[in-house]
Amino acid sequence: MSNCSHGRARPVLPTTVARTESGDFNPNLWFLAMDGDEPAGLAYNSFEDDEYPDVGYVASLAVLPAYRKRGLAYALLKRSFVALHALGRQSVTLGVDGSSLTGAVRSASKIDPDKKGAP
């Protein structure tokens, strides 16, 4: 799986797999969207208890090109917000590459922050 950043393909899956091997891996904050046996998208979320105890972070969001413009990124973001809120996070941050050709800004702007991820 790769993502496009500044017009370059960037592998997301190897970095994501490496995160699962770290000491702070929390499977309740990872979401993998599947199409049968094939991955279609993923969201990896995290939080820091020490410095910002009420804030969650969408660390990675990736959707394969064949599955874009179908609402999958939006669904993964919503699911991420719900999970982080369930763990006590009152706000969520995410970084969006404004020059991305993937529609990242469009997906992020659809989320209503006042709903705190509630479906």
Residue, then its C-alpha position, 0 to 999 in steps of 0.5 A: m500500500s502506498n500513499c501519494s505525497h507531493g506527487r511521489a508514491r510513499p510506501v505506507l505498509p512497511t512503516t505501518v507494520a513496523r509500528t505494530e512491532s513497537g512497545d506502544f502498539n495498541p490494536n484498539l487504535w488500528f483499523l484495516a478496511m478489507d475488500g475480501d482478502e485484499p486491504a483497501g485502506l487503513a487508519y493508525n491512531s495514537f495518543e500521548d498520556d503525558e503531555y496531552p492526556d485529552v488529545g488523540y492523533v490520527a497518525s496514518l490514513a491511507v486508501l489504495p487508489a482503486y478505493r478512493k472517492r468512495g467514502l472509505a477515508y471518511a469512514l476510517l476517520k469517523r471510526s478513528f474518532v469514535a475509538l479515540h473518544a471511547l478512550g477518553r480523548q476529547s479532541v483529535t488532531l491530524g495532519v493533512d497534506g494540502s498539496s496531496l492529489t489524493g483528496a485528503v483535504r476533502s476527506a478531513s473537511k467532511i468531519d464535523p469536529d463538534k460531533k466528536g466522531a459520533p456516528 
